[in-house]
Amino acid sequence: MKKETIVISLGGSLIIPDNVNYSYLKKFKQTIKSIKNKKFVIVTGGGSLARKYISALSQETKDHKTQSLAGISATRTNARFVSYFFGQDQGKGIPHKIEQVKSLIKKQNIVFCGGLEYKPQQTSDGTAAQIAAKLKAKFINITNVSGLYTDNPKTNKNAKFIPTSTWKNFHKRAASIKYKPGQHFVLDQNASSIIMKNKVPTYIIGENTDNLKNLILGKKFKGTTIEG
């Protein structure tokens, strides 16, 4: 029986909020490796590494393209690191093109990558959405909040949790936020556009790994479902 492939966007704020989040990565690794009947493409975000690069560059140049390229480099560095954490041999490097991802996922159960293309406004979320659309896979975005809210729940205690959304309504919400390199929203404009256009079943959840496992196995979970 062919294994289902699931695309996961692993937020950089969970990998390296400031220092490497060892305790979380250990739980994440155990969870992913315990699920034997699925395949995973794991796209890593840039986290504090990307934001530090972007912050320094923003003081030197207002060129958003240059800042975006630095952010993409950080996502790739994190992808290599997490692949090492999982015990993979990346002597040949990580994939930089979607065709390489497609080829690798046929041969192995877990593939890691960061941003695939050096182009303006490309993000790890956009990359993950693009891969999910190409593979006709479900897309799980793991971030540092438990799902989609009306506002940032970390700064606004009155923000309301949104358990479900249509692709169209979610894209409207994402598109209303002006893009900037290193931005922090649960899913960015590029990703939401790809998700809507290709009707990708999408889930936004927090960092609880038991919750992640429940979602993957089709059990009850806490998070936001985007479809329809």
C-alpha beads as a LAMMPS data file, in Angstrom:
LAMMPS data file: protein, C-alpha beads

228 atoms
227 bonds

1 atom types
1 bond types

-500.0 500.0 xlo xhi
-500.0 500.0 ylo yhi
-500.0 500.0 zlo zhi

Masses

1 110.0

Atoms # bond

1 1 1 0.000 0.000 0.000
2 1 1 1.366 3.402 -1.001
3 1 1 2.188 5.651 1.938
4 1 1 0.482 9.035 2.167
5 1 1 2.854 12.012 2.046
6 1 1 2.282 14.902 4.440
7 1 1 4.048 18.249 4.080
8 1 1 4.973 19.973 7.354
9 1 1 6.126 23.577 7.677
10 1 1 8.166 23.611 10.881
11 1 1 8.352 27.187 12.119
12 1 1 11.834 28.521 12.688
13 1 1 10.669 29.944 16.019
14 1 1 10.332 26.343 17.204
15 1 1 13.750 25.290 15.904
16 1 1 15.806 28.243 17.076
17 1 1 13.759 30.855 18.972
18 1 1 17.080 32.203 20.235
19 1 1 19.118 29.143 21.101
20 1 1 18.373 25.732 19.580
21 1 1 15.152 24.322 21.072
22 1 1 16.607 20.913 21.880
23 1 1 13.751 19.616 24.053
24 1 1 11.133 20.369 21.397
25 1 1 13.176 18.947 18.526
26 1 1 13.729 15.724 20.466
27 1 1 9.962 15.283 20.955
28 1 1 9.286 16.232 17.326
29 1 1 11.817 13.681 16.093
30 1 1 10.339 10.921 18.270
31 1 1 6.828 11.735 17.057
32 1 1 7.674 11.743 13.344
33 1 1 9.761 8.585 13.553
34 1 1 7.005 6.760 15.470
35 1 1 4.571 7.121 12.550
36 1 1 5.468 4.340 10.156
37 1 1 2.639 4.501 7.621
38 1 1 3.275 8.044 6.348
39 1 1 5.976 9.942 4.481
40 1 1 6.979 13.485 5.392
41 1 1 8.431 16.486 3.632
42 1 1 9.553 18.836 6.406
43 1 1 10.195 22.448 5.385
44 1 1 12.071 24.460 7.999
45 1 1 11.649 28.142 8.742
46 1 1 14.454 30.578 9.483
47 1 1 13.638 31.565 13.060
48 1 1 15.887 33.912 14.981
49 1 1 18.770 33.134 12.623
50 1 1 16.856 34.620 9.689
51 1 1 15.626 37.599 11.678
52 1 1 19.144 38.417 12.873
53 1 1 20.463 38.323 9.299
54 1 1 17.550 40.428 8.034
55 1 1 17.861 42.947 10.862
56 1 1 21.544 43.517 10.157
57 1 1 20.973 43.866 6.422
58 1 1 18.058 46.254 6.933
59 1 1 20.452 48.644 8.636
60 1 1 22.707 48.563 5.566
61 1 1 20.215 48.347 2.705
62 1 1 16.479 48.813 2.173
63 1 1 16.565 46.209 -0.600
64 1 1 13.939 43.643 0.399
65 1 1 15.230 41.171 -2.166
66 1 1 18.618 40.983 -0.468
67 1 1 16.948 40.585 2.911
68 1 1 14.710 37.800 1.555
69 1 1 17.703 35.958 0.141
70 1 1 19.397 36.039 3.540
71 1 1 16.227 34.653 5.124
72 1 1 16.092 31.804 2.605
73 1 1 19.730 30.973 3.374
74 1 1 18.800 30.690 7.053
75 1 1 15.937 28.275 6.282
76 1 1 18.366 26.059 4.387
77 1 1 20.859 26.122 7.240
78 1 1 18.089 25.049 9.608
79 1 1 16.999 22.285 7.218
80 1 1 20.498 20.853 7.190
81 1 1 20.717 21.063 10.974
82 1 1 17.345 19.342 11.581
83 1 1 18.232 16.632 9.076
84 1 1 21.457 16.013 11.013
85 1 1 19.386 15.947 14.219
86 1 1 17.301 13.168 12.639
87 1 1 20.489 11.265 11.816
88 1 1 20.385 11.771 8.066
89 1 1 23.539 11.895 5.960
90 1 1 23.376 15.112 3.946
91 1 1 26.739 14.786 2.233
92 1 1 25.085 15.729 -1.077
93 1 1 23.195 18.620 0.469
94 1 1 19.475 19.294 0.764
95 1 1 17.121 19.726 -2.210
96 1 1 16.933 23.197 -3.758
97 1 1 14.344 22.359 -6.431
98 1 1 10.894 20.843 -6.180
99 1 1 11.791 18.074 -8.652
100 1 1 14.553 16.978 -6.269
101 1 1 12.024 16.804 -3.429
102 1 1 9.699 14.672 -5.579
103 1 1 12.539 12.326 -6.461
104 1 1 13.780 11.956 -2.887
105 1 1 10.360 11.315 -1.310
106 1 1 9.956 8.296 -3.591
107 1 1 13.129 6.788 -2.089
108 1 1 12.902 7.762 1.581
109 1 1 10.304 8.436 4.253
110 1 1 11.495 11.867 5.414
111 1 1 12.848 14.720 3.293
112 1 1 14.048 18.054 4.691
113 1 1 14.376 21.341 2.852
114 1 1 14.280 25.085 3.389
115 1 1 13.262 27.692 0.842
116 1 1 13.628 26.112 -2.597
117 1 1 14.159 29.147 -4.782
118 1 1 16.048 32.382 -4.409
119 1 1 13.365 34.891 -5.359
120 1 1 11.691 37.880 -3.677
121 1 1 8.918 37.146 -1.161
122 1 1 9.738 33.432 -1.134
123 1 1 9.312 31.944 2.328
124 1 1 9.417 28.522 3.935
125 1 1 5.601 28.627 4.230
126 1 1 5.288 29.379 0.523
127 1 1 7.717 26.586 -0.286
128 1 1 5.767 24.113 1.858
129 1 1 2.460 25.118 0.243
130 1 1 4.012 24.778 -3.214
131 1 1 5.311 21.290 -2.415
132 1 1 1.953 20.215 -0.943
133 1 1 0.176 21.420 -4.091
134 1 1 2.649 19.616 -6.340
135 1 1 2.431 16.357 -4.373
136 1 1 -1.344 16.704 -3.802
137 1 1 -0.604 16.328 -0.108
138 1 1 -2.063 17.632 3.135
139 1 1 -0.226 20.612 4.579
140 1 1 0.420 21.067 8.306
141 1 1 1.851 24.333 9.552
142 1 1 3.392 24.081 13.033
143 1 1 3.853 27.440 14.685
144 1 1 4.223 28.910 18.178
145 1 1 0.484 29.554 18.654
146 1 1 -2.270 26.921 18.714
147 1 1 -3.903 27.937 15.427
148 1 1 -5.422 30.904 13.639
149 1 1 -6.673 33.822 15.737
150 1 1 -8.344 37.132 15.017
151 1 1 -5.133 38.790 16.238
152 1 1 -1.799 37.746 17.728
153 1 1 -2.772 35.959 20.992
154 1 1 0.696 36.568 22.412
155 1 1 0.152 40.336 22.387
156 1 1 -3.649 40.577 22.490
157 1 1 -5.393 38.584 25.232
158 1 1 -8.762 39.298 23.566
159 1 1 -7.771 37.564 20.314
160 1 1 -10.322 34.889 19.426
161 1 1 -9.404 31.411 18.194
162 1 1 -10.670 30.474 14.703
163 1 1 -11.173 26.668 14.450
164 1 1 -12.120 26.585 10.744
165 1 1 -11.789 28.823 7.703
166 1 1 -12.374 28.590 3.978
167 1 1 -9.396 28.963 1.639
168 1 1 -10.842 32.233 0.335
169 1 1 -11.425 33.811 3.750
170 1 1 -8.013 32.776 5.000
171 1 1 -6.330 34.280 1.942
172 1 1 -8.191 37.555 2.512
173 1 1 -6.850 37.656 6.059
174 1 1 -3.266 36.873 5.013
175 1 1 -3.346 39.265 2.046
176 1 1 -4.420 42.155 4.286
177 1 1 -1.017 42.074 5.989
178 1 1 1.746 43.880 4.118
179 1 1 4.649 41.564 3.284
180 1 1 8.038 42.129 4.856
181 1 1 11.058 39.781 5.061
182 1 1 11.080 37.764 8.277
183 1 1 7.421 38.554 8.968
184 1 1 5.658 36.589 11.686
185 1 1 2.144 35.468 10.736
186 1 1 0.883 31.881 10.964
187 1 1 0.966 31.582 7.158
188 1 1 2.103 34.220 4.698
189 1 1 0.447 35.719 1.613
190 1 1 2.336 33.585 -0.883
191 1 1 1.381 30.379 0.935
192 1 1 -2.280 31.356 1.314
193 1 1 -2.516 32.142 -2.408
194 1 1 -1.071 28.739 -3.375
195 1 1 -3.332 26.957 -0.874
196 1 1 -6.445 28.670 -2.243
197 1 1 -5.555 28.212 -5.910
198 1 1 -4.751 24.499 -5.514
199 1 1 -7.342 23.685 -2.814
200 1 1 -4.728 22.259 -0.452
201 1 1 -6.179 20.827 2.808
202 1 1 -4.329 22.882 5.418
203 1 1 -3.991 22.682 9.194
204 1 1 -2.417 25.185 11.594
205 1 1 -1.402 23.838 14.997
206 1 1 0.866 24.674 17.901
207 1 1 3.958 22.900 19.145
208 1 1 2.354 20.086 21.167
209 1 1 3.692 16.921 19.556
210 1 1 0.900 14.677 20.898
211 1 1 -1.536 17.023 19.168
212 1 1 0.499 16.725 15.947
213 1 1 0.346 12.941 16.141
214 1 1 -3.427 13.019 16.692
215 1 1 -3.864 15.186 13.595
216 1 1 -1.680 12.949 11.431
217 1 1 -3.522 9.831 12.603
218 1 1 -6.952 11.366 11.999
219 1 1 -7.860 11.777 15.667
220 1 1 -9.295 14.815 17.462
221 1 1 -6.825 17.696 17.623
222 1 1 -6.593 21.364 18.644
223 1 1 -5.911 23.672 15.723
224 1 1 -7.358 25.401 12.670
225 1 1 -8.591 23.574 9.576
226 1 1 -8.558 25.488 6.275
227 1 1 -10.504 23.990 3.381
228 1 1 -13.682 24.366 1.375

Bonds

1 1 1 2
2 1 2 3
3 1 3 4
4 1 4 5
5 1 5 6
6 1 6 7
7 1 7 8
8 1 8 9
9 1 9 10
10 1 10 11
11 1 11 12
12 1 12 13
13 1 13 14
14 1 14 15
15 1 15 16
16 1 16 17
17 1 17 18
18 1 18 19
19 1 19 20
20 1 20 21
21 1 21 22
22 1 22 23
23 1 23 24
24 1 24 25
25 1 25 26
26 1 26 27
27 1 27 28
28 1 28 29
29 1 29 30
30 1 30 31
31 1 31 32
32 1 32 33
33 1 33 34
34 1 34 35
35 1 35 36
36 1 36 37
37 1 37 38
38 1 38 39
39 1 39 40
40 1 40 41
41 1 41 42
42 1 42 43
43 1 43 44
44 1 44 45
45 1 45 46
46 1 46 47
47 1 47 48
48 1 48 49
49 1 49 50
50 1 50 51
51 1 51 52
52 1 52 53
53 1 53 54
54 1 54 55
55 1 55 56
56 1 56 57
57 1 57 58
58 1 58 59
59 1 59 60
60 1 60 61
61 1 61 62
62 1 62 63
63 1 63 64
64 1 64 65
65 1 65 66
66 1 66 67
67 1 67 68
68 1 68 69
69 1 69 70
70 1 70 71
71 1 71 72
72 1 72 73
73 1 73 74
74 1 74 75
75 1 75 76
76 1 76 77
77 1 77 78
78 1 78 79
79 1 79 80
80 1 80 81
81 1 81 82
82 1 82 83
83 1 83 84
84 1 84 85
85 1 85 86
86 1 86 87
87 1 87 88
88 1 88 89
89 1 89 90
90 1 90 91
91 1 91 92
92 1 92 93
93 1 93 94
94 1 94 95
95 1 95 96
96 1 96 97
97 1 97 98
98 1 98 99
99 1 99 100
100 1 100 101
101 1 101 102
102 1 102 103
103 1 103 104
104 1 104 105
105 1 105 106
106 1 106 107
107 1 107 108
108 1 108 109
109 1 109 110
110 1 110 111
111 1 111 112
112 1 112 113
113 1 113 114
114 1 114 115
115 1 115 116
116 1 116 117
117 1 117 118
118 1 118 119
119 1 119 120
120 1 120 121
121 1 121 122
122 1 122 123
123 1 123 124
124 1 124 125
125 1 125 126
126 1 126 127
127 1 127 128
128 1 128 129
129 1 129 130
130 1 130 131
131 1 131 132
132 1 132 133
133 1 133 134
134 1 134 135
135 1 135 136
136 1 136 137
137 1 137 138
138 1 138 139
139 1 139 140
140 1 140 141
141 1 141 142
142 1 142 143
143 1 143 144
144 1 144 145
145 1 145 146
146 1 146 147
147 1 147 148
148 1 148 149
149 1 149 150
150 1 150 151
151 1 151 152
152 1 152 153
153 1 153 154
154 1 154 155
155 1 155 156
156 1 156 157
157 1 157 158
158 1 158 159
159 1 159 160
160 1 160 161
161 1 161 162
162 1 162 163
163 1 163 164
164 1 164 165
165 1 165 166
166 1 166 167
167 1 167 168
168 1 168 169
169 1 169 170
170 1 170 171
171 1 171 172
172 1 172 173
173 1 173 174
174 1 174 175
175 1 175 176
176 1 176 177
177 1 177 178
178 1 178 179
179 1 179 180
180 1 180 181
181 1 181 182
182 1 182 183
183 1 183 184
184 1 184 185
185 1 185 186
186 1 186 187
187 1 187 188
188 1 188 189
189 1 189 190
190 1 190 191
191 1 191 192
192 1 192 193
193 1 193 194
194 1 194 195
195 1 195 196
196 1 196 197
197 1 197 198
198 1 198 199
199 1 199 200
200 1 200 201
201 1 201 202
202 1 202 203
203 1 203 204
204 1 204 205
205 1 205 206
206 1 206 207
207 1 207 208
208 1 208 209
209 1 209 210
210 1 210 211
211 1 211 212
212 1 212 213
213 1 213 214
214 1 214 215
215 1 215 216
216 1 216 217
217 1 217 218
218 1 218 219
219 1 219 220
220 1 220 221
221 1 221 222
222 1 222 223
223 1 223 224
224 1 224 225
225 1 225 226
226 1 226 227
227 1 227 228
